[in-house]
């Protein structure tokens, strides 16, 4: 198991946001987290990244407990996040935004090779590498946010609402990129998505969050056929 959490509890100002979440992410898999806004999905990603502290519980990455390890050290271990809303640096160039993702690395030759690989995968970023990030379209900014995360060399990529606010044609391209990351780059992914249909189509396994707890879990195919999931999240 690449990632395991055991009874993870997180609170904001003493108000519980996660209430004992336990789940596992297999190496080489895509895992979907679905649920309504405020269900705790984004908080869970932040807990894995080290951006919010745990009240209690354990997080293990590749068998090692990491809940007390700093966020920047988790990046070095192989955990990267693509945050909700992209959060690129709009005043920096596309290339500068990409390079920020490599700030924990000390292998300049490999960084240079990885940038070349990024430009192969995202040719639009190569053609616009001198432009400010803020001048890109929403879809291009999402690609830039993914590229920045990839520059840390992750084993596990946490993606928070990658399709949010994008047109259907761009959503299809982002879905293709997600599938490619698993298949060709051998990166495991945890995907938080309001578009539950898309998430369960891409994922091997899914977890349904409601009010800070996991209420359903299983193979994505089973969740797609679950009556509660169909009524609450799939529109039928």
MARKEZA-650600 format. One record per residue: residue number from 1; x, y, z of N, C-alpha, C, O in turn. Coordinates in steps of 0.02 Angstrom, whole numbers, plus 50000, padded with zeros to 5 digits. Layout:
num:n_east:n_north:n_up:ca_east:ca_north:ca_up:c_east:c_north:c_up:o_east:o_north:o_up
NUM:X:Y:Z:X:Y:Z:X:Y:Z:X:Y:Z;
...
***
This chain:
num:n_east:n_north:n_up:ca_east:ca_north:ca_up:c_east:c_north:c_up:o_east:o_north:o_up
1:50042:49940:50000:50000:50000:50000:50044:50062:50000:50089:50069:50041;
2:50031:50108:49954:50071:50169:49949:50055:50218:50005:50099:50245:50038;
3:49990:50229:50016:49968:50277:50067:49914:50244:50109:49868:50212:50083;
4:49919:50252:50175:49868:50227:50221:49854:50280:50273:49901:50310:50300;
5:49791:50291:50288:49774:50334:50344:49732:50294:50393:49692:50251:50374;
6:49742:50308:50457:49709:50271:50510:49676:50320:50558:49711:50353:50597;
7:49611:50324:50554:49570:50364:50602:49595:50436:50606:49606:50462:50661;
8:49603:50467:50549:49628:50536:50546:49574:50585:50567:49518:50585:50540;
9:49591:50627:50616:49546:50679:50640:49579:50747:50630:49636:50757:50650;
10:49543:50794:50599:49566:50862:50589:49509:50909:50611:49451:50896:50597;
11:49527:50963:50645:49477:51012:50667:49500:51082:50651:49560:51096:50654;
12:49453:51125:50634:49466:51196:50625:49431:51234:50681:49370:51233:50687;
13:49472:51267:50724:49444:51304:50781:49397:51260:50822:49343:51280:50841;
14:49420:51199:50834:49386:51148:50875:49324:51119:50842:49288:51079:50872;
15:49311:51138:50779:49254:51109:50743:49282:51053:50699:49323:51066:50655;
16:49259:50991:50709:49287:50935:50671:49274:50942:50596:49218:50956:50574;
17:49327:50932:50557:49320:50931:50484:49330:50860:50456:49300:50842:50406;
18:49371:50820:50490:49379:50749:50474:49369:50711:50540:49396:50729:50592;
19:49329:50659:50536:49307:50624:50597:49329:50551:50596:49287:50506:50598;
20:49394:50540:50593:49418:50472:50596:49420:50437:50528:49393:50382:50521;
21:49451:50469:50479:49453:50442:50411:49509:50391:50404:49567:50406:50417;
22:49490:50331:50382:49538:50278:50367:49528:50257:50295:49473:50239:50275;
23:49582:50258:50257:49578:50234:50187:49647:50215:50163:49698:50229:50196;
24:49649:50183:50105:49712:50161:50076:49716:50176:50002:49665:50175:49967;
25:49776:50190:49979:49789:50204:49908:49841:50154:49884:49898:50155:49908;
26:49822:50112:49837:49868:50064:49809:49918:50098:49762:49901:50146:49727;
27:49979:50073:49760:50028:50099:49713:50005:50086:49642:49981:50032:49626;
28:50011:50137:49599:49992:50132:49529:49918:50141:49517:49893:50126:49462;
29:49882:50166:49566:49809:50171:49560:49787:50244:49556:49825:50290:49571;
30:49724:50253:49535:49689:50317:49542:49633:50307:49592:49591:50262:49583;
31:49631:50348:49643:49581:50343:49696:49540:50407:49695:49567:50462:49697;
32:49474:50400:49692:49429:50458:49689:49398:50470:49757:49377:50423:49791;
33:49395:50534:49777:49358:50555:49836:49300:50598:49813:49310:50651:49783;
34:49239:50576:49826:49181:50614:49804:49138:50631:49864:49143:50600:49917;
35:49096:50682:49855:49053:50705:49909:49035:50778:49898:49063:50811:49855;
36:48988:50802:49938:48965:50871:49932:49019:50920:49955:49067:50900:49988;
37:49011:50983:49938:49054:51036:49964:49052:51035:50041:48998:51028:50070;
38:49110:51042:50072:49113:51042:50145:49114:50974:50176:49110:50968:50237;
39:49120:50921:50135:49119:50853:50163:49186:50832:50193:49189:50782:50229;
40:49240:50871:50178:49305:50855:50207:49356:50831:50157:49412:50813:50177;
41:49339:50829:50094:49384:50800:50043:49448:50842:50037:49503:50814:50038;
42:49441:50907:50029:49500:50951:50022:49542:50952:50086:49603:50954:50084;
43:49508:50951:50142:49544:50948:50206:49586:50884:50211:49642:50885:50236;
44:49558:50830:50185:49596:50767:50186:49660:50774:50144:49713:50752:50166;
45:49655:50804:50085:49716:50813:50044:49766:50857:50080:49826:50844:50079;
46:49742:50910:50112:49788:50954:50149:49821:50918:50207:49879:50931:50223;
47:49785:50873:50238:49815:50833:50292:49871:50788:50265:49923:50781:50297;
48:49859:50758:50208:49911:50715:50178:49972:50756:50159:50028:50734:50167;
49:49961:50816:50133:50015:50860:50112:50052:50892:50170:50108:50917:50162;
50:50023:50891:50230:50053:50923:50288:50035:50995:50295:50068:51032:50332;
51:49981:51017:50262:49961:51087:50265:49914:51102:50323:49904:51160:50341;
52:49885:51050:50351:49845:51057:50413:49867:51003:50461:49881:50947:50440;
53:49870:51018:50526:49891:50968:50575:49835:50920:50593:49776:50937:50586;
54:49853:50861:50615:49805:50812:50639:49792:50821:50713:49838:50834:50752;
55:49729:50814:50733:49712:50810:50804:49732:50741:50830:49757:50734:50886;
56:49721:50691:50788:49740:50622:50806:49739:50580:50742:49716:50603:50690;
57:49765:50519:50748:49767:50474:50691:49837:50468:50662:49884:50500:50685;
58:49843:50425:50611:49908:50412:50581:49902:50416:50505:49851:50401:50475;
59:49958:50437:50474:49966:50436:50402:50030:50399:50387:50083:50417:50413;
60:50027:50348:50344:50086:50311:50325:50095:50316:50249:50049:50302:50211;
61:50155:50334:50229:50172:50338:50158:50231:50291:50145:50285:50300:50173;
62:50218:50242:50102:50268:50190:50088:50292:50158:50153:50351:50142:50161;
63:50245:50148:50198:50259:50114:50261:50286:50157:50317:50293:50133:50373;
64:50301:50220:50303:50331:50265:50353:50278:50314:50378:50242:50345:50339;
65:50275:50322:50443:50229:50372:50471:50253:50442:50456:50312:50458:50465;
66:50207:50485:50432:50227:50551:50409:50186:50607:50441:50196:50665:50424;
67:50140:50591:50487:50096:50644:50511:50133:50700:50548:50107:50755:50555;
68:50193:50686:50572:50232:50738:50607:50290:50765:50564:50333:50801:50590;
69:50290:50748:50501:50342:50772:50455:50318:50836:50420:50260:50840:50400;
70:50363:50885:50413:50344:50949:50383:50324:50941:50310:50343:50894:50276;
71:50284:50989:50287:50257:50986:50218:50312:50983:50166:50306:50944:50119;
72:50365:51023:50173:50417:51024:50122:50455:50957:50120:50479:50936:50067;
73:50459:50925:50178:50492:50859:50180:50449:50806:50146:50475:50759:50117;
74:50384:50813:50150:50339:50766:50116:50345:50773:50040:50339:50724:50004;
75:50357:50834:50017:50369:50843:49945:50431:50803:49924:50430:50769:49873;
76:50484:50809:49963:50545:50772:49948:50534:50696:49949:50566:50659:49912;
77:50487:50674:49991:50473:50602:49995:50433:50577:49934:50432:50518:49920;
78:50401:50624:49899:50365:50604:49839:50290:50618:49839:50253:50587:49801;
79:50268:50665:49881:50198:50685:49883:50192:50756:49856:50224:50802:49882;
80:50151:50766:49805:50140:50832:49776:50065:50844:49770:50026:50797:49765;
81:50046:50908:49771:49975:50925:49766:49963:50977:49712:50002:51025:49705;
82:49909:50967:49675:49884:51018:49629:49823:51049:49664:49771:51016:49668;
83:49829:51110:49689:49776:51137:49732:49714:51158:49693:49717:51171:49633;
84:49659:51162:49729:49598:51188:49699:49609:51261:49678:49641:51300:49714;
85:49585:51279:49619:49593:51347:49595:49661:51361:49564:49678:51419:49551;
86:49700:51308:49552:49765:51311:49518:49819:51345:49560:49871:51315:49572;
87:49807:51407:49582:49854:51445:49624:49923:51451:49593:49974:51443:49627;
88:49925:51465:49529:49989:51481:49498:50010:51551:49518:49972:51587:49551;
89:50070:51571:49499:50094:51639:49512:50083:51679:49449:50122:51673:49401;
90:50031:51721:49447:50011:51753:49384:50063:51802:49357:50065:51814:49297;
91:50104:51831:49401:50154:51879:49378:50219:51850:49356:50263:51885:49331;
92:50227:51784:49365:50288:51750:49343:50275:51716:49276:50218:51701:49259;
93:50329:51705:49239:50321:51672:49174:50301:51599:49184:50307:51571:49238;
94:50277:51569:49130:50260:51498:49131:50320:51457:49152:50314:51413:49194;
95:50378:51471:49124:50438:51433:49141:50457:51443:49215:50476:51395:49249;
96:50451:51503:49240:50466:51515:49311:50418:51477:49356:50438:51449:49407;
97:50354:51476:49337:50305:51437:49376:50324:51364:49378:50320:51332:49430;
98:50345:51337:49321:50364:51266:49318:50425:51253:49362:50427:51204:49399;
99:50474:51297:49358:50535:51288:49397:50523:51290:49472:50560:51258:49510;
100:50473:51327:49494:50457:51330:49565:50444:51260:49592:50459:51245:49650;
101:50415:51217:49550:50401:51149:49571:50462:51108:49587:50457:51056:49620;
102:50520:51130:49564:50581:51091:49576:50623:51120:49633:50682:51103:49639;
103:50594:51163:49674:50635:51200:49723:50665:51155:49777:50713:51175:49809;
104:50638:51095:49787:50667:51050:49838:50721:51005:49810:50751:50966:49847;
105:50733:51009:49745:50779:50962:49712:50849:50991:49706:50859:51051:49704;
106:50898:50946:49701:50968:50966:49695:51002:50929:49638:51061:50911:49642;
107:50965:50917:49584:50991:50880:49528:50978:50919:49463:50932:50901:49425;
108:51017:50972:49450:51001:51018:49394:50997:50984:49327:50956:51004:49285;
109:51037:50933:49315:51035:50899:49250:50968:50864:49241:50938:50866:49187;
110:50945:50830:49294:50881:50796:49290:50823:50845:49286:50773:50832:49253;
111:50829:50901:49322:50777:50953:49318:50770:50978:49247:50715:50987:49222;
112:50826:50990:49214:50825:51012:49144:50791:50960:49100:50752:50977:49055;
113:50807:50896:49112:50776:50843:49072:50701:50839:49086:50661:50825:49041;
114:50682:50850:49149:50611:50847:49166:50571:50905:49135:50514:50896:49116;
115:50603:50963:49131:50570:51020:49097:50557:51002:49024:50504:51017:48998;
116:50607:50972:48992:50598:50951:48922:50540:50902:48916:50501:50905:48868;
117:50534:50856:48964:50480:50808:48963:50412:50842:48974:50362:50825:48942;
118:50411:50892:49018:50350:50931:49029:50327:50964:48965:50268:50963:48948;
119:50374:50994:48929:50357:51028:48866:50334:50979:48813:50294:50997:48769;
120:50359:50917:48816:50334:50867:48769:50262:50849:48785:50221:50840:48741;
121:50247:50844:48850:50180:50825:48870:50131:50882:48864:50072:50872:48849;
122:50155:50944:48875:50112:51003:48872:50141:51053:48822:50170:51103:48842;
123:50134:51039:48757:50165:51083:48707:50141:51155:48710:50178:51201:48691;
124:50080:51166:48734:50055:51235:48740:50097:51274:48790:50106:51335:48782;
125:50123:51241:48841:50165:51275:48891:50233:51292:48861:50262:51344:48878;
126:50259:51250:48819:50322:51265:48785:50315:51326:48741:50358:51370:48740;
127:50259:51330:48704:50250:51386:48658:50238:51452:48695:50246:51505:48666;
128:50218:51447:48758:50202:51507:48797:50246:51515:48858:50228:51549:48906;
129:50304:51484:48857:50346:51482:48917:50369:51551:48940:50385:51559:48999;
130:50371:51600:48896:50393:51667:48915:50336:51712:48937:50347:51765:48965;
131:50274:51691:48926:50216:51730:48946:50206:51725:49022:50226:51676:49053;
132:50175:51776:49051:50155:51773:49121:50101:51720:49129:50057:51713:49086;
133:50103:51685:49184:50053:51633:49197:49982:51660:49197:49936:51625:49178;
134:49974:51722:49220:49907:51751:49223:49876:51764:49156:49815:51776:49152;
135:49915:51761:49102:49888:51774:49035:49859:51711:49003:49829:51714:48949;
136:49868:51652:49036:49843:51589:49008:49768:51581:49021:49741:51611:49067;
137:49737:51540:48980:49667:51522:48992:49662:51478:49054:49712:51455:49080;
138:49600:51466:49077:49590:51424:49135:49618:51354:49126:49649:51327:49171;
139:49605:51325:49068:49631:51258:49054:49707:51256:49052:49738:51210:49077;
140:49736:51308:49021:49809:51311:49018:49840:51321:49087:49893:51294:49102;
141:49806:51360:49129:49830:51369:49198:49826:51303:49237:49869:51289:49278;
142:49774:51263:49224:49771:51198:49257:49827:51153:49235:49857:51118:49276;
143:49843:51154:49170:49901:51116:49146:49965:51140:49178:50009:51100:49195;
144:49971:51206:49187:50031:51234:49219:50036:51211:49292:50090:51195:49316;
145:49979:51210:49327:49980:51187:49396:50000:51114:49401:50036:51094:49447;
146:49977:51073:49354:49997:51003:49352:50071:50997:49337:50107:50958:49369;
147:50094:51035:49288:50165:51033:49269:50210:51053:49328:50261:51022:49341;
148:50190:51105:49364:50228:51127:49423:50234:51071:49474:50288:51059:49501;
149:50178:51036:49487:50180:50981:49535:50224:50924:49511:50259:50893:49551;
150:50222:50910:49447:50262:50855:49420:50336:50868:49426:50376:50821:49429;
151:50356:50931:49429:50427:50948:49433:50459:50927:49499:50520:50928:49505;
152:50418:50910:49548:50447:50885:49611:50463:50811:49608:50491:50783:49654;
153:50443:50778:49552:50456:50707:49545:50413:50664:49591:50440:50621:49627;
154:50347:50674:49592:50305:50640:49641:50294:50566:49626:50294:50544:49568;
155:50285:50528:49679:50259:50460:49675:50183:50460:49685:50148:50416:49660;
156:50159:50510:49722:50088:50517:49736:50068:50589:49720:50098:50636:49747;
157:50018:50598:49677:49994:50664:49658:49923:50672:49683:49878:50633:49667;
158:49913:50724:49723:49847:50741:49751:49817:50797:49708:49848:50851:49703;
159:49759:50786:49679:49729:50835:49634:49661:50856:49662:49617:50815:49673;
160:49655:50922:49674:49595:50950:49705:49554:50988:49653:49572:51043:49633;
161:49499:50959:49632:49452:50989:49584:49486:51011:49519:49481:51069:49501;
162:49519:50966:49484:49555:50987:49423:49509:51009:49366:49532:51044:49321;
163:49445:50989:49367:49400:51009:49312:49358:51070:49328:49318:51092:49286;
164:49367:51099:49387:49324:51153:49410:49328:51213:49363:49382:51239:49350;
165:49271:51235:49339:49266:51296:49299:49291:51290:49228:49298:51341:49194;
166:49303:51229:49204:49330:51220:49137:49276:51197:49089:49226:51166:49109;
167:49285:51212:49026:49237:51192:48974:49239:51116:48964:49290:51085:48981;
168:49186:51087:48938:49186:51014:48928:49244:50988:48887:49272:50935:48902;
169:49264:51024:48835:49319:51000:48792:49385:51001:48831:49427:50957:48822;
170:49394:51051:48874:49455:51055:48915:49453:51001:48969:49505:50972:48986;
171:49394:50989:48998:49387:50936:49048:49408:50868:49018:49441:50829:49052;
172:49390:50855:48956:49410:50793:48924:49486:50789:48917:49515:50735:48924;
173:49518:50845:48903:49591:50846:48897:49624:50834:48965:49673:50798:48970;
174:49597:50865:49017:49624:50855:49085:49616:50781:49105:49660:50752:49136;
175:49559:50751:49087:49548:50681:49102:49599:50637:49066:49625:50589:49095;
176:49614:50655:49004:49665:50617:48966:49733:50623:49001:49769:50573:49006;
177:49750:50682:49024:49814:50693:49057:49818:50651:49121:49869:50621:49135;
178:49764:50650:49160:49762:50612:49222:49774:50538:49208:49814:50505:49242;
179:49740:50511:49158:49749:50441:49141:49820:50427:49118:49849:50375:49133;
180:49849:50474:49081:49917:50466:49055:49968:50467:49112:50017:50430:49109;
181:49957:50507:49164:50004:50511:49219:50010:50442:49253:50064:50422:49273;
182:49953:50408:49260:49955:50342:49291:49986:50290:49243:50027:50249:49264;
183:49965:50292:49180:49985:50239:49134:50058:50246:49112:50095:50197:49113;
184:50078:50306:49093:50145:50316:49064:50197:50342:49113:50256:50326:49106;
185:50176:50381:49162:50224:50406:49212:50224:50364:49275:50267:50373:49318;
186:50177:50318:49281:50172:50273:49338:50166:50311:49404:50195:50292:49455;
187:50127:50365:49401:50113:50405:49461:50045:50383:49489:49997:50377:49451;
188:50041:50373:49554:49978:50359:49587:49943:50426:49601:49976:50476:49615;
189:49876:50426:49598:49840:50489:49606:49782:50481:49655:49749:50429:49657;
190:49770:50534:49693:49709:50542:49732:49673:50602:49703:49700:50657:49701;
191:49611:50590:49681:49574:50639:49642:49512:50661:49680:49467:50620:49693;
192:49509:50725:49698:49448:50754:49726:49411:50790:49670:49439:50832:49636;
193:49348:50772:49661:49310:50799:49605:49236:50807:49622:49204:50761:49648;
194:49209:50867:49608:49136:50876:49612:49102:50838:49555:49045:50815:49562;
195:49137:50830:49500:49112:50792:49443:49122:50718:49459:49170:50687:49437;
196:49074:50690:49498:49082:50622:49522:49082:50572:49465:49117:50521:49469;
197:49044:50585:49413:49042:50539:49357:49111:50533:49325:49134:50477:49310;
198:49145:50590:49316:49212:50590:49288:49261:50554:49335:49301:50513:49313;
199:49256:50571:49399:49303:50542:49447:49299:50466:49449:49349:50432:49449;
200:49238:50441:49451:49229:50368:49456:49245:50333:49390:49261:50274:49389;
201:49240:50370:49335:49260:50341:49271:49336:50332:49268:49360:50283:49240;
202:49373:50380:49296:49446:50378:49293:49476:50332:49346:49529:50303:49335;
203:49443:50326:49403:49473:50294:49461:49464:50219:49463:49418:50192:49432;
204:49509:50186:49499:49502:50115:49514:49458:50104:49575:49420:50056:49578;
205:49464:50149:49622:49429:50141:49686:49404:50210:49708:49435:50261:49693;
206:49349:50211:49744:49321:50274:49767:49300:50273:49839:49286:50220:49868;
207:49299:50332:49869:49275:50342:49938:49225:50399:49937:49238:50452:49907;
208:49169:50390:49970:49117:50441:49975:49122:50474:50043:49114:50441:50095;
209:49135:50540:50042:49140:50579:50104:49073:50614:50117:49043:50643:50072;
210:49051:50611:50180:48993:50650:50202:49006:50675:50272:49020:50636:50317;
211:49003:50741:50282:49014:50774:50346:49075:50748:50383:49072:50732:50442;
212:49131:50744:50346:49194:50727:50377:49209:50654:50387:49260:50637:50417;
213:49165:50611:50363:49175:50539:50371:49169:50504:50304:49136:50529:50258;
214:49201:50445:50299:49191:50402:50241:49130:50359:50254:49129:50320:50302;
215:49079:50364:50211:49017:50327:50222:49010:50269:50173:48971:50222:50185;
216:49047:50271:50118:49047:50217:50069:49116:50212:50038:49151:50262:50031;
217:49136:50152:50020:49198:50142:49984:49193:50078:49944:49153:50034:49957;
218:49237:50075:49892:49237:50014:49852:49263:50028:49783:49281:50084:49767;
219:49266:49976:49741:49285:49986:49671:49239:50038:49638:49180:50041:49653;
220:49267:50077:49594:49228:50129:49562:49166:50102:49526:49114:50134:49527;
221:49174:50044:49495:49117:50014:49460:49059:50000:49508:49001:50009:49490;
222:49075:49978:49569:49023:49964:49619:48990:50028:49642:48929:50030:49651;
223:49029:50080:49652:49000:50143:49674:48956:50174:49621:48905:50205:49637;
224:48975:50165:49558:48933:50192:49504:48864:50158:49503:48815:50189:49481;
225:48861:50096:49526:48798:50059:49527:48761:50065:49593:48705:50039:49600;
226:48791:50099:49641:48760:50106:49707:48701:50156:49704:48710:50211:49677;
227:48644:50138:49730:48585:50181:49725:48595:50249:49758:48575:50300:49731;
228:48626:50249:49817:48637:50313:49852:48684:50358:49812:48671:50418:49804;
229:48738:50330:49786:48785:50369:49746:48751:50396:49683:48760:50453:49664;
230:48711:50353:49651:48677:50374:49590:48629:50432:49603:48627:50480:49566;
231:48591:50427:49657:48543:50480:49673:48577:50544:49695:48558:50599:49673;
232:48628:50537:49738:48658:50597:49769:48710:50631:49726:48718:50692:49730;
233:48747:50592:49685:48806:50621:49652:48808:50611:49576:48846:50645:49542;
234:48768:50565:49550:48771:50551:49478:48709:50575:49440:48704:50566:49380;
235:48663:50606:49477:48606:50636:49443:48555:50587:49417:48521:50601:49367;
236:48547:50529:49450:48496:50482:49427:48498:50417:49465:48458:50372:49451;
***
